Amino acid sequence: MSESTTERASRVLAVYLEWDSAKGSGGSTVNRELCVGLAEAGADVTCRIAEAADGPELMRGVRVQGLEPIPGVDPRGQLLRTENLPDPGSMDVVIGHAKFSGGAAGWLRDNFYPEAQLVQFSHYIPDELDRWRGDPEQADRHTETERRLMAAADLVVGIGPLLAEESARLLRAYDNPPPVHEMIPGISVYTPIAYPAEQQRFHVLVFGRADDPLKGAAAAAEMVGALRQRGIDVHLTVRGARPNQVREQEVQLSRVAHSRVRVKPFTTDQVALAHDLTNSDLVVVPSMHGGFELTLTESIGHGVPVLVSDAVGAGMFLADPRRIPAELGQQLVVPSPRDLNPQSLVNAWTERMAGILADPEAARQRARALQDYCGTRYTWRHAAEGLQKALAENAARQARATARPLTERQQRQRGRAAAAQSRLAVTPRNASTGDGASAVRSTPPPQEKQRRR
């Protein structure tokens, strides 16, 4: 880079399919809130999205560049377009998100910003997710895609401890893999809920599609049915169904729970979601698989008692006393049965839920204490600053490595970038080739380790 980022704001280009979370994507929430956090931390942030921008160009301090869709081109392909692209060579960091925008981010970095650090976010574990859903062939294909995207990056970010660990595992196939940084999604703190002094009925909330067995809505209905058989007046709400399946799923889950279950359609209306949380006494996340459930961070931010499975990254986070004090987190995590027996799962959760509902005031006090603790340590600003620190440390490592001459692959990459600059008729920035600039990693992954014969 021709000028030090210590003398000016770091310039960041994030690439994703959308700005808002209208399609129910946790990835869009992570991308948007991280961009805002980086801007609040002093970075100059541009986000390119694969749809027309709905709103002002500057959104919460982030420059949002929308692309009017070309008919017949899928959203990921739209991200490869170059109109109105920020000047070649003008970015310090390019951010992509897994298969959703990681390929486009890598291509843009290689061809237009060769000295920028490429950051790839890991949002899910394809090797497990697709297998849970009965498609091992797709699991293998998606796993290889994610592996190659991560291997081509300068820094990989796993959202939560589970995804960070799995990302590092997938990268073991390479001799010189990029470092992996763990990022905890930010928690926004809201006004504590004013619960009544005495309460006879309790309400349990589950987020996620009712027809997705991985989300655990059917299991939650069984738990509620078991609690009702014990004489506990508890009622279940499921938020996230497909609109055309709400009635059918209400009937099915109500039969299982032996009581009327409220099934609500998926929504991005933040007011409606906040009402769901404030109207609940307990949020349960009985998912059998998941990277890091953002619904858990929302629940913590509202001060609602939660229970979460140890099979997801959020459960690993709460159960780790290095991150959350044991007295605040460990009681909230339900161990998965070793035999994977569905009835064992229901029994374990029923016992833990019964304990919370037997002393709701104690559970609410712990929830408020957890809200206070996380609100001062795990905000999006903290997440952004943690990423900036990881990037600075990685740049220092790469600066030492660039004392060596450029490889043939790096020379080809510089040539592509120069050609792109010429096509856009923009005067290229002076490229540094060995004076402490960030190393350039090309899109093809590093050499895989030799197999033992």
N, C-alpha and C positions, 0 to 999 in steps of 0.2 A: 504494500500500500504506500502511496506516495506521501500521505500525511498521517501522523499518528492519531489513533482514535482517542488518545488521552488529551489531545488538543481540541477536540470537537465531539459532538454527540455521535455515538455509534449509529450507523445506518443499517436498518433491518428491513428485509423484504420477506414477508410471510405469504404463502400461497395456500389457498384452500378453496373448497367448492362454494361456500356461502359465508356470509357474515353473521346473520342471525341463526337461531337454532330451529328454524321453521320445520325442518324435516326430522327433528328429533335426534339429531346427531350430537353425541357428547363431544365429538371432535371439533365441531364448530364452536361450542362453548369454550373448550380449552384454547383454541386458536384465538378467538375474540378476546377473552379475558387476559390471556398472556400478552397479546399485542397491547392492550390497554395498560397492563402492568409495566411492560417495557417502556411505553411512552411516559408513564408516571415516573419511572426511574431515570428518565433523561434521554432515552433513545429517540431517534428520528425513525418512525415506523411507517411502512407502507404495506398494505395488505391487498393482494390481487385476488379477486373472486370470480368464479365461473358463471356469474349471472349479473344482470344489470343492478347497479347499486341503487338501493331504495333509500334515499335520504341525502344529506349533505356530504360533500367530499370528505370533510373532516369529522369523524365520529369518535367522540371521547378521546380526542388527541391523536387518533390514528388516521392516516390518509388512506381511504378505501377506494380502490380502483376496480370498478365493475366492468365486466365484458358483456356486451349485448350478445346473447347466444346466436350462433350460426346454426340454422336448421340442419339437422342430420349429423351434427357433431356432438358426441357425448360430453358431459361436463368436464371430465378429466382431460379430454382432448382440447377443450376450450382454453385450458390453462397454458397450452403451448404457444398460444398466439403472442405476438410481440408488439402490437399497436399500443402506443402510449406507455411502453415499458420504460421504467426509470433508466437514465443514461447508463450505458455500459460502463462497467468499472466503478460504479458509484456506490456499491453496497459492500458492507463489511460482513453481513450475515444474511444467509438465505435459509428460510425455514420451510420444511415440508412435513406432511403428516401421513406416514405410512403409505399404503397403496392408493389412498384417496387423492393425495397431491404430491407425494414424495418423488414420483418419477418426473413430474413437470418441474418441481423445485430443483432437482439435480440437473436437468437439461438446461434450465435457465442459468444456473450457476456456472456450469461448464462452458456455455457458449457466450455469456454476457458479463459474468462477474467472476472471472477465474481466480481472483485473489480473496474472494469472500469465503468464510467458513460455511460449510453446508451442514445444517442441523436436521436430523430426521427424528421425528417423534414416533414412538411405538405406542399404539392405542389398544392392541388386542393380541392374543396368542393364537394365531391361526392353526397351529399344530394341535391345539386342544379344542378351540371353538367349533371348527367345522366337524371334527370327529364327534363331539357331543351331539351334533345335529345330524349325524349319520352319513357324512360325506368325507371319508378318509382321502379320496383322490383329490378333492378340492383342497383339503387340509395340506396335502403335500405341495400342491401348486402354489397356494398362497404363502406357505412357509418359505419356499424358495424365493418368491418375489420379495417378501419382507427382508429376508437375509441379504439379498443383493442390494436392496435399497439402503439398508443400514451399513453394509460394508463399504459403500461408496461415499459415505458421509465423513465429515471431520469430527462430528460429535453426535452421539445417539442419546436421546432422552426417553427414558422409560417413565410413564406416568404411574407413580407409586412403586413400592418395593417389588411386587410380583413381576411387573413388566420390565423393570430394570434388570432383575435377575434373569428373566427369560431372554431378554435381548443379549445380555452378555453370553448366555449359553449358546445361542444361535451363532454368535460371532466367533466361537472357538474354532470354527473351520478355517480361519484365516490366520496367517503368521503375524500380521501387523494390523489387528483390528482397531477401529476407532474406540476411544474411551466411551463409557456409558455413564450418563448423569441421571440420578433419580430426582424427579420433580413431584412434589405433593401439590395437587390442585388447590387453589386458593379457597378460603372459607370466608364468606361475607357474614358479618354478625348483624342480627336484627334485634329489635326490642323483645325482651323476654315475654313469653306468653303468660297471661294472667289466668291460671287454672282456678277452678272453684275450690272452696275449702273442703267440701264433701262431695263425693261423686259415687253414683251407683253403677252407671254404664260406662264402659270403656271402648275406645275406638282405635283400631289397628289399621295402619296404612301400608300398602305395598305399591311400589312403582314398577312398571314394566308391563309388557304385553301379556295378557292373561293366557294366550294360547302358546306362549313360549315356555317350554318346561324348564329351561335354564333359569328363568326369572323366579320361579317358585311360587306363583300365585295359587296353583292348585294345592301345593303343600301347605301354604298359609291358611287356606280354607279348611284343610284337615285339622290344623292346629287350633283354629278358632272353634271348630266343632268339638274337639276334645276338651277345650277349656269350658265350653258351655255345658258339657256333660258333668263337669265338676261344680257347676253352679255359678260360674263367673259370667256375668252379663257383658259379653264382649261382642263387638261388631266389626266386620272387615270392609275396607274400601280398597279397591284396586284401580289405580290410575294408569292408563296407557293403552287401552284396547283400541283396536281398529273400529272406527265409527259404525261400520255395518255389522259388527259382531257383538256390540254391547249387550243387546237383549239376550242373545243366545248364551253368552258367557255368564251373565247374571244368573240365568236359570241353572246352568251347570254348576257354578261355584256355590250357589245357595243350597243346592242339594247336598253338596259335600260338607258345607259348614253347618247344616241344620238350622240355618237362619238366613234372613235376607242379606245378600252381599251387594254392596254398591259397586258397580263397575262403571268407570267413567272413561270417555274417549281420551286419546292422547291429545295434549295441548301444549303450546308454548306460551300461553298466557301466564305471565309471572304472578299476577294477582290471584288467578285461580289456583295455581300451584301453592302459593303462600297460604291460601285459605285451607287447602288440603292439609298442610302441615299444622297450622295453628288449631285446626279442628280435631287433631289426632292426639292420642295419649302415648302412642308407641309406633315407631316406624321399624319395620322388619325388612331385612335384606337377606332372604334365604337362598340366594343365587348359588347354583352349583358351579358356576364359572363366571369370571369377570375380571377385567384388569383393575379398574378403580371406579366404583360406582359413584358418580357425581351426586346422585340423590342423597348419599350419605353426608356429603359436605353441606348440602342444603339443609338437611335435618339438624346437623350439629349447629349450623349458623342460626337456626331458629330456636335452639335450646330444647328440642324435642328428644325424649329418650329414644335410643336406637338399640337394635340388636342386628348383628351382621355375621355372616358366615366366615369362617377362617379360610374358605376356599377362594376368596377374592382378595385383591390387593388392599382394599380398604380395611378388611379384617386383619391382614398382616400388619398394617399401619397402626391400628388401634391396640393390637396385642403386644407391640414392641415397646418395652419400657424405656428404650433409648429415645423414642419419639413422643410417647404419651405416658404420663405417670401411671403406674400399674393400677392404682386405686381408681383412676378415671377410665381406663381403657379396657383392661382385661376382662372385666365382668360383662362387657358388651359384645364379646366375641363368642360365638357358639361353635365348638369343634365339630367337624364333619365326622360321621361314623366311619370307622375303618372298613366296615363290610359293605359300604355304599348301599345299605338296605334302606329303601325309602321310609319304611315304618320306623326304623331306628332314628332317622333324621327328624321325623315328625315328633317322636317321643322326646328327643333331646330339646328341641325348640319349645315344645309345650311346657316342659318343666321350667325353662328359663323365663318364658313369658309369664307363667303363673307367679314366679317369684317377684317379677317387676310389678305386676298388677296387684299383688298382695300389699305392697308398700309403695304406692305411686309417688308419694311426697319425697321419699328418699331417692327414687329414680330421677325425679325432676331436679333435685338439688345437684345430683351428679351431672345431669345434662347441662345445667347452668354453669357448673364449674368447668366442664369440658368446653363449653362455648367460650368462656372467658380465656381459657388456656390457648385454644386454637386461634382465637381472634387476635392474639398478640404475637403469634409465631408462624401461622400458616395462612397468610393472605396471598392474593395474586401478586402484590408488590414483593412479598418475600420470594415467591416462586420466580418472578422475573429477575430479581437481584441474584438469586442463586444461579440462574442460567447465565447471567452476565459474568459472574465469577468463574463458572466452569469454562466459558468461552475464553476468558482472559488467560486462565491457566493453560488451556489447550493451545492458544496462540503462542504462548511463551515456549511450550514444548516444540511446536512446529517451527518457530523461529530458529531454534537451535538446529533442527533437522535441515533447514534450507541452506545451511552453510555448504551443503553438498551441491554439485551441479544438477541442473534439472534433468530428469529422466527423459527418455524418448517420448514416453506417454505424456508427460507434462508439457513437453515442447509442442506436441500435436494439439494439446488442449489450448495452449496459448495461441496457436495458429487459428483454431476455430474461433476463439474470442476476437482476434484481430479482424477476421473476415466478417464477423457479425457486426463489429463496430463500423466497418466500412459500409456494410449494407444499410445501416441506419443513418449513415452520413453524420456521425457524431465523432468529435475529436476524442480519440482514446486517451485515457489517463496513462501516465508513465507507469509502466509495469516494473515492479521490483523483482529481480531474479536471484537474489541471494543476500539481501541486506537486512534480514530479520523479518521479512514478510511472512504471512501465513502460508504454510505448505498447501499445494493444490492436489486434491485427490480426484481422480477422474471417475467417470460413471462406472466403467467396468470395475468389478470388485477386485481387491487385492488377490494375489496368488494364493490359491488354497493350499493347505498343507498336503504334502505327499502322503498317499495312503501307504500303510505298511503292507509289504508283500507277504 
